Amino acid sequence: MSDILNLGGRVALVTGAGQGVGRQIALHLAAHNAGGLVVNDYMLDRAEKVADEIRAAGGRALAVHADVTDLESVKAGVKKGEDTFGKIGVLVNNAGNFGATPHADARKPFWETGPDAWNSSIGVNFYGVINCTSACVPGMIARGAPGRIITIISESGRYGDAGLEVYAGAKAGAAGFMRATARALGRYQITANCVAIAATETEGGSAKRLKEENPELTKKILEKYVIRRFGTPDDIANMVLFLASDASGWITGQTYGVNGGFTFGL
């Protein structure tokens, strides 16, 4: 029986793939016949470790440093990947949160801060998506075969979280950009979709620390989830793999909530 999740040798670029969700996405794609994995991270040593994991498992991988908020840096990273493996066929815009170097005031009420603090969220979560997409699309079109663009957003962008207003706005903006991109690129058999995630346990992440340090608060938070646990990187990577594969060939412009039932949407 054929593997409907087989990527058919398409080359994949995953941003922010040096740890957590991005790392697991890269490992999933590599395990399903990606033609090569371009592992991007702001910290090259983290990207190298993930690339080593992929190569140890028999896959092809290249670690690339690039700051997704800097278009020229992104273009240079994409060129390295294309020179090594060929044109990018799958782009996963995973880099996010408050950026590689968050502003000290990033979590203060937005009305008490200003553009310097706001840009740490807007830069990576919105401009980062635009930069990486614009750098990869010409190659996808030239490749002349199905392409896949998947952007990881947050339930904050759909639900709206007090205290995360600018971050939520940037994630919602990325989703709107994906919908418009889907319309623009459908004629080239390139799809563009989003995965909206809720609290996810990653090594050293806030959800994992909360679970370990404050079980009572964790229990209270999880009452908002129909499936009463935090997500895992595997949960997210499974959906991304589906959207990267030919199994999702007639799906575009959509946002899928991988969220344990934190929110429902039509």
C-alpha positions in Angstrom: 0.0 0.0 0.0 1.4 3.4 -0.9 2.1 6.0 1.7 -0.3 8.9 1.1 2.0 11.1 3.3 5.0 10.5 1.1 6.5 13.9 0.1 7.8 12.5 -3.2 11.3 13.9 -2.8 10.2 17.5 -2.4 12.8 19.7 -0.6 11.5 21.3 2.6 12.5 24.4 4.5 11.4 24.6 8.2 12.1 27.9 10.0 12.8 28.0 13.7 13.5 24.3 13.5 16.3 24.1 16.0 14.1 23.0 18.9 10.5 22.3 20.0 7.7 22.1 17.4 10.0 23.1 14.5 12.4 20.3 15.3 9.7 17.7 15.3 8.2 19.0 12.1 11.6 18.7 10.4 12.0 15.1 11.7 8.5 14.2 10.5 9.1 15.6 7.0 12.5 13.9 6.7 11.0 10.6 7.7 8.5 10.8 4.8 10.8 11.1 1.8 11.6 14.7 1.8 14.3 15.3 -0.9 16.3 17.3 1.7 15.6 19.3 4.8 16.8 22.9 5.1 16.8 23.3 8.9 16.7 27.0 9.8 17.3 28.6 13.1 18.6 31.9 14.4 21.0 29.8 16.5 23.1 27.8 14.0 24.3 25.3 16.6 20.7 24.3 17.3 20.0 23.8 13.6 23.2 21.7 13.3 22.0 19.3 16.0 18.7 18.7 14.3 20.4 18.3 10.9 22.7 15.8 12.5 19.6 13.9 13.8 18.1 13.7 10.4 21.3 12.6 8.7 21.8 9.9 11.4 18.4 8.5 10.5 19.3 8.3 6.8 17.9 11.6 5.6 19.5 14.6 3.9 19.7 17.9 5.8 21.4 21.2 5.8 21.6 23.6 8.8 21.1 27.2 7.8 21.3 30.3 9.9 18.9 33.1 8.9 17.0 35.8 10.7 13.5 35.6 9.3 12.9 39.3 10.0 15.7 40.2 7.5 14.7 39.5 3.9 18.3 39.5 2.6 19.3 37.0 5.3 16.3 34.8 4.3 17.1 35.0 0.6 20.7 33.9 1.4 19.5 30.9 3.4 17.0 29.9 0.7 19.8 30.1 -1.9 22.0 27.8 0.2 19.2 25.3 0.4 18.5 25.4 -3.3 22.2 25.2 -4.2 22.4 22.0 -2.1 19.1 20.2 -2.8 17.2 22.0 -5.5 14.2 24.3 -5.4 12.1 24.4 -2.2 8.9 22.4 -2.6 7.6 22.7 1.0 7.9 25.8 3.2 6.9 25.7 6.9 6.8 29.1 8.5 7.3 27.9 12.1 9.6 30.6 13.6 7.5 32.7 16.0 6.7 33.6 19.6 8.5 36.9 20.6 11.5 36.4 18.3 15.0 35.2 18.8 15.8 38.3 20.9 12.6 39.5 22.6 12.3 43.0 23.7 12.4 43.4 27.5 8.9 45.0 27.5 7.3 42.5 25.1 4.9 41.2 27.8 3.9 44.5 29.2 0.5 46.0 28.3 0.9 47.3 24.8 -0.4 50.7 25.7 2.5 51.1 28.1 5.1 50.3 25.4 5.7 51.3 21.8 7.0 50.2 18.4 10.3 48.9 19.7 8.5 46.4 21.9 5.7 45.6 19.4 8.2 44.9 16.6 9.6 41.9 18.4 6.2 40.2 17.8 5.3 41.7 14.5 8.8 41.2 13.0 9.0 37.4 13.4 5.3 36.4 13.3 4.2 38.6 10.4 7.1 40.0 8.4 9.0 36.7 8.9 6.2 34.8 7.2 6.1 37.4 4.3 9.9 37.3 3.9 10.2 33.5 3.8 7.2 33.1 1.5 8.4 35.7 -0.9 11.9 34.1 -1.0 10.6 30.6 -1.7 7.7 31.3 -4.1 9.8 32.1 -7.3 11.5 28.7 -6.9 8.3 26.9 -6.3 6.8 28.4 -9.4 9.9 27.6 -11.5 9.9 24.1 -10.2 6.6 23.5 -12.0 5.3 20.9 -9.6 2.9 21.1 -6.6 4.2 23.3 -3.8 3.1 23.6 -0.2 3.3 26.6 2.2 2.3 26.0 5.8 2.3 28.7 8.5 2.1 28.0 12.2 0.0 30.5 13.9 -1.5 30.6 17.4 -5.0 30.3 18.8 -4.2 33.8 20.2 -4.8 35.0 16.6 -8.3 33.5 16.5 -9.4 33.6 20.1 -7.7 36.8 21.2 -5.7 36.7 24.4 -5.6 39.7 26.8 -1.9 40.5 27.4 -0.9 39.2 23.9 -2.6 41.8 21.8 0.2 42.6 19.4 1.3 39.0 19.2 -2.3 37.9 18.4 -2.6 40.6 15.8 0.6 39.5 14.1 -0.6 35.9 14.0 -4.0 36.9 12.6 -2.2 39.0 10.0 -0.1 35.9 9.0 -3.3 33.9 8.6 -4.8 36.6 6.4 -1.6 36.7 4.3 -1.8 33.0 3.8 -5.4 33.2 2.6 -4.5 35.8 0.0 -1.4 33.9 -1.0 -3.5 30.8 -1.5 -5.7 32.7 -4.0 -2.6 34.1 -5.8 -0.8 30.8 -6.1 -3.5 28.2 -6.7 -3.0 28.5 -10.5 0.5 27.1 -9.9 -0.7 24.2 -7.9 0.8 25.8 -4.8 -1.3 25.6 -1.6 -1.1 27.8 1.4 -2.6 26.9 4.8 -2.2 27.6 8.5 -2.1 25.5 11.6 -3.3 27.2 14.7 -1.8 25.8 17.9 -2.7 26.2 21.6 -0.5 25.5 24.6 2.1 22.9 23.6 4.6 21.1 25.8 8.2 21.6 24.5 11.4 21.0 26.3 12.0 24.0 28.5 8.8 25.7 27.3 6.3 27.5 29.6 3.6 24.8 29.4 6.1 22.1 30.5 7.4 24.3 33.4 3.8 25.1 34.5 2.9 21.5 34.5 5.9 20.6 36.6 5.8 23.6 39.0 2.1 24.3 39.5 -0.2 21.3 39.0 -3.2 23.0 40.4 -3.0 26.0 38.0 -2.3 23.5 35.2 -5.5 21.7 36.0 -7.5 24.9 36.0 -6.1 26.0 32.7 -6.8 22.5 31.1 -10.5 22.9 32.0 -10.7 25.1 29.0 -9.5 22.2 26.8 -12.0 19.5 25.7 -9.1 17.1 25.5 -7.6 17.8 28.9 -3.9 17.9 28.1 -1.4 20.2 26.6 -0.4 19.5 23.0 2.9 17.9 22.0 5.2 18.6 19.1 4.0 15.4 17.5 0.5 16.7 17.5 1.5 19.7 15.4 3.9 17.8 13.2 1.3 15.3 12.2 -1.0 18.0 10.8 1.9 19.8 9.1 3.0 16.5 7.4 -0.6 16.0 6.1 -0.7 19.5 4.7 2.8 19.1 3.1 1.8 15.8 1.4 -0.2 15.1 -1.7 -3.0 13.9 0.6 -4.0 17.6 1.0 -3.8 18.5 -2.7 -7.3 20.0 -2.8 -7.0 22.0 0.4 -5.9 25.6 0.4 -6.5 28.9 2.2 -7.6 27.1 5.4 -6.7 27.3 9.1 -6.7 24.1 11.1 -6.9 24.3 14.9 -4.6 21.7 16.5 -5.7 22.7 20.0 -7.3 20.0 22.0 -10.6 21.6 21.6 -9.6 25.0 23.1 -11.6 26.6 20.4 -14.0 25.3 17.8 -14.6 26.9 14.4 -16.7 26.3 11.3 
